[in-house]
Amino acid sequence: FRVIEEEPERLAEVKGISEKKARAIAVEFSEKQEMRQAMMFLSGYGINNNLAVKIYKEYGDHLYTIIQENPYKMTDDIAGVGFKIADEIAKKVGIGSSSDYRIISGIFYTLMRALNEGHVFLPKRILCRNAAHILGVTPEDIEEHLLEMMIDRKIVIEEDEETRVYAAPQYHMEVNTARMLLDLNIHYDVSEVETMIAMIEETEQITFAEKQKEAIHAVAQDSIVVLTGGPGTGKTTTINGMIQYFEHEGLDIRLAAPTGRAAKRMTEATGYEAMTIHRMLEINGEADRERDMKKGNASMFERNAGNPLETDVIIIDEMSMVDLYLMNALLQAMVPGTRLVIVGDANQLPSIGAGNVLKDMIASGQFKVVELNQIFRQEEGSHIVRNAHLIHQGRPVELDNKSRDFFFLQRNNIQDVLGVLVYLVRDKLPGYVH
């Protein structure tokens, strides 16, 4: 650095650097001197060069004041600076463990950790307990800062049977999702649905159960319908009946699911191309889910309110896996008048991220819900479907290993466990996989 600053011509001594290049380096070095000083200052706090450049670009000369007084501000402003990095810097500059800045940042960090574990909010008592543990302070220290954070609009506190605390972005995402769902929910007066169902039955050579007919009636009359039911209850047959109805009405249909595997199964079962929700919404190159969740938006998709999906009907399968973030992004890309059919079993796979969207929609009582409860798919000798329903009903299942596809194999040491797994995967199970 001293050579570049005081004797730049000597750079030409380095193989591959001409005098002209040496002068250019010296000029650029002079221009970047402030940044260099900032980077050297930040490196003293263990911050790498990439992060130091981001910090300098965000704050310029103000970074010195921010580092000395409130390094926790960086967690709000700069991607890549989390609470732990800010806390290490705070310790080095002598900011105490009971600093207001530290406690406020720690509360938000606790809510973000909970979000990554699947929770849109935390009950106040749990938030105070968890944040106090992380910060090494008392729950009372946490509680006395909540009102200040609410006034600053960093959090939202909902008083109910149990006081709930949300990070503000997640609260607004949840409220907006509910509002968009209600805005989309339209009732239509239609007739001759029975005639249509009879025609579909005749064409497809099938007979729908009463609940399946009810579901087809529902999608004719309501723009949002939830179709739910356990394994083997005929959800796929019902989806096919709905598709036949929509096609007869001349409506454009899009099918989607949260994962590629679920989308492939949907395609095979319906003969209609299905894709992942991410692909349907056209994920872009700037995708950063964690940043979006922290800020409470869905900027990672090309399809949004300004560029909505052009379709009449969207059918989503395996809805239990759809989280608040993905549901919010989907609804933003839908225009009023678009019909939404969501299919899933709230007792199966949980959502990928935070939020019980399917379960909450069913529990809200605001949408038409059709629950299929008659079991159709009961393959010869298979116990998977039967036992799934027994478990859901709270009834005991037989664990005698006489079934060919439902086992309970107990082994007491890791080598035996590994040996049984290898045997099952290599020798036993291939016969059951098509």
N, C-alpha and C positions, 0 to 999 in steps of 0.2 A: 504493500500500500504506500510506503514511504517513497519507493522508487517511482511508482506511477505518479505520485503527487508532486515530487520535487525534481526528479530527473527522468522524465518520461522517455527521452531519447535513448536511454539505456535499454528500453524494452526491445530495441532492434537487435540487441545481443542474443535474444531468444530466437532459436531456429524457427523459421516460418513467419516471423514478424518483420515487416519492412519498416522503414522510417515513417512512411506515410501512415501505415497502420498504427504505429506507435503514437503518432500525433493524434490520430482519431480516437485511440483508446484514452489518451490523456484528457481530451475535450469531454468525452462521454463520462469519464471518471469524475471530472469536476462537476458535471451536471448531476451526477448521481451521488454526490458526496453526502448530501443530507440523508438520502435513503440508506447509504452505507453506514452512516453514524447510527441511524435508527436500528438497522439490522444488527450492528455490533452491540448496541444497548440491549436489544431484545434477546440476543443470543445469551446474554448474561443471565437471563431468566429461563434458559432451556428451550427457547422457541426456535424452531428450524427456519431455514431461509425462506421456504415457500410461504409459510404462515406469516413470517415477518413482513414479506412483501404485501400480503393481503392487509395486514394491520396498518402498514404505512399508507397504503392507497386509501384505506377507509378514513384514517384520522389525521394523516400528515403530521405536523409538529405538535398537534394536541395529544398525540399518543403518550408523551412523557407524563402529562398531567393525569391521563386516564389510568396509566399503569400504576402511578404512585397513589392515586386517590380511590379508584374504583375499577380494578381490572375485570370485575364481574360484568361490566357493561359489554365487554367483547363477546360474551356468550349470546347476547341478543343480536349483535350486529355482524358477526363474522362467522361464516360457515367453517367448521373445523376447530373452533375454540369452544370446548365444552367446559362444564363446571370444574372438572378436576384440574384442567390446565390453568384456569383462572385462579383456582384455590391455591395451587402451588405457587403461582406468581404472588398472590396476596400474602402468603406466608413469608416469602423472601423480602417483600417490601415492608413487612411488619404490621400488616392489617390483622387485628385481633379476631379470634374465633367467634366473638359475639357481635361483630360488626353488622350493622343493619343491611349494608349491601350484600354481605355474605349470606345472611339468613334469607333475604328475599330471593337471591339467586339459587340458593339451596332448595327452597320451597318449589321453585319452578323446575329445577332439576329433578326433584322427587316426582313431580307430576309427569315429566317427560319419561322418566324411567318406568312409571306405571303404564304410560301410553304404550311403550315398547313391549310391555307384558300383557297388553290387551285391554287396559282399562281407560275409558274415556274420561272418567273422573275418579276421585277418591273420597270416601266418607271423611269428614273433617278429623275425626279421632284417629283414623289410620294415617292420614296425611301428617298430622302433628307428631304421631309416634315415629313414623318412618323418617321424616325429615330431621327430627331431633336426634335419631340414631345416627344418621349420615353425618350430621353437622357436629355432633358431640355437645349439644345444648339440651335444654329441657323442653318438653312439649308446650309449656307455657310461653317460652321464648318464641316458639313458632306461632302460636295462636295470636299473640299480640301484634304480629306483622300482617295478618291476613286482611284486616280492614284497610290498611294502607295500600296493599296490593290491589284490593278491589276498587278503591278510589282511583288508582292509577290505571285501572282497566287491564291489569295483567291477569287477573283471575276473575271468575264469577262464582258466587256462593249462592246455592239454591237451598232454601229452607224447606224441609219436608219432614217425614217421620224421622229421617236421619239427614243431617246437614251434609250436602254434597259440595265439593270444591272442584271446579274445572279450571284448567288453563284456558284463558279467554278464546284462543283460536279454535280449540276443540268444542267449546260450548257453542260458538257461532256456527261451526260446521254442522253440529248436531241439529241445532234449531233450523238452519237453512235447509237441511235435508228433509226434516219434517214438513217444513213449509212447502217445499217443492213437491213433495209427495201429495200433500193436500191439494195443491194447485192442479196437479195432473189428474186427480181423482174425479172423473165425470161419470154421471149415470145416463144411459141411453134407454129410450123407450123403443123396444124392438118386438116384432111379432114373428111368427112362423119359424121360431128356432126349433121347435119339435119336429117340424117337417124336414128341416135341414139335418137334424140328428138322425132321423129315420133314413134319409137318403145316404148319409155317410155310412151308417150301419150296413145298408144294402150293398153299397159300392165296395166297402172293405171286407164284407162278409164277417162282421163282428157284432156282438151285442154288448152295449155299454151297460154297466151297473148304474143304479140310480144316482150315486154320488158322482160318477163320471159324467152323466148327463147334466147334473147340477153345475159341474165345473164349466161345461161348454155353454150352458145358459148364462153363467156368470160372466164369461169373457165377451158374450154378446151384449150384455147390459151394463157392465162396469169397465172403466178404462184401466183400473188397477185391480188385479185378482191375485190372491195367494193360493197356490195349490200345494198342499202338504200331505204327508202320510209316510208311514214307515216303509221299510224295504218290502218289495213284492206286492204293493197295494195298487199297482196299475197306473203309476204316474206317467210312464212313457206312452202307454196306450191313450191316455187322456190328452197328453200333449199332441199326439198325432191327430186326434179328433179335433182339437182346437185349430191346428194348422189347416186341416181340411175345411173347417168353417171359415177361417180368415181368407183362404184362397178363393172360396166360392164368393166371398164378398168383394173380391178384387183388391185385397189389401196387401201391401208390401211387408214382408216379414223378415226380421233378423233374429237369428238364434245365437246365444252366447253362453259361456260358462266361465267360472273364475280360473280354471286351469286348462292346459292343453289336453290333458288326459280326459277330463270331463267333457270338453268340447268334442273330442274325437268320438267318445261314447254316444254323445248326443247326435252327431252326424250319422253314425252307424244305425242308431235306433229309429231315426226319423227319415233318413234319406235326404235330408235338407242340410245344406252346409252350415255348420256351426263354427264359431271361432272364440278365442278367448276375449273377455271383456276388454283387456288391454289392447288387443289388436283391433277390435271394433272401434275403440276410442282413439286409435292411432297414436301410440306412445311416441314422444319426440326425443331427439338427441340430448336434450337438456334435462332428462329425467333425474329427479332427486327426491325420492319419496320421503326420506327423513326430513329434509329441509321443508318440503311441502306440509308435512304433518305438523312441524313446529310452528309454521306460519299460518296453518289453517287454510291452505288453498290447494288446487289441483292443477298446477301449471305444466305438468308433465305430459298432458294429452293435447293433441291437435284439435280434437273434437270437443267443443265447449259451447257456451252460450252464444258466442259470436260465429261459431262454425258448427251448427248442430247436426245431429244424425238425420239423414233424409230417409225416413221409413215410417210406416203406419203402426207397426207392432214390433215390440221387442220381447222375446221370451228368454228368460235367464234360468238355467238349471243349476243345481247344487248351490242354492242361494245361501245356505247356512255358512258357506265359506266366505261370503262377500262381507267386507268390513265397512265401517263408516266412511273411510276415505274413498274407497272405490265406488260406493253407492252415491256419494256426493258428486263425484266426477261424472258418473253415468247420468244422473238427473240433470246436471248442468248442461249436458249435451242433448237433452230431450226437449222438444217443444210441446206446449199444451195441445192436446188432441192425439198425441201418440199414446198407444195402449201399451201397458206393461204387465206381463204375466210373469210372476216369479214362482219358481218351483223348488221345493226342497223339504228337508226333514230337519227341524230345529234340534232334534236329538242326535243328529249325526255330527259330521266334521265341524269343528268350531271355526269362526271367522279367522282369516289369515292375519289380520291386524286387530286394532281396537274396535269394539262396538258389536253388539248382538242385533244386527239389523233385522234379520228374519224373525227372530224371537220377539223383538220389540214391536215389529209391525203387527204380528199376530195378536200380541197382548194388548195393543192399543185399542182394538175394537173399531178402528176407523176405516178398515178396508174389508172387502168381501173375501172371506177365507173359506175354502172348501177343503175339508180334511177327508182323505180317502182312508177307510179303515177295514175294508174287506181284503183279505190276503188272497191273491191270485197265483203268485209265483211261489210254488212249493215243490221244487224239483224232487224227484224220487230219491229218497234216502238222504236228502240234504237237511242238515240241522241249523244252518247259519241263519236263515230267515226266521225259522221258528224260535230259535233261542234269542235272536235280537228282540223279538216282540215280548218274549217272556221276561227278559231283563228289563225292558222298558216298563212292563207292568209290575215289576218288583217281585216276580215269582221265581222260584229256584230253577236252575237248569241242571241237566244231568252231566256230570263230569266223569263218566265212566270210560271214556275213550272208545266206545263201541261205534260212534259215528265215524264216517269216512272223511268228514271235512271240518269237524269241530273238536279240537283237542285241548286237553289240559295236561301238560307234561311237566311234572315237577322234578327238578334236579337240584342237588344241594351244593355243587361246586362248579366253578366257571368252566373247567375243561369238559365236564359232562354236558353243560348247557351248550357249549360250542359244538361238541360232537353231535348232539341231537339236531341242532340247527343245520349243520352240514348234511346230515343224513336226510332230513326232511326236504331241504332245497334240492339236493342232488339226486336222491333216489325216490322219495315218496311222492312229492308234489308234482313233478313234471307230467305225470299221467292225468292230472286234473286240469292242466292248463292247455287251452286250445291255441 
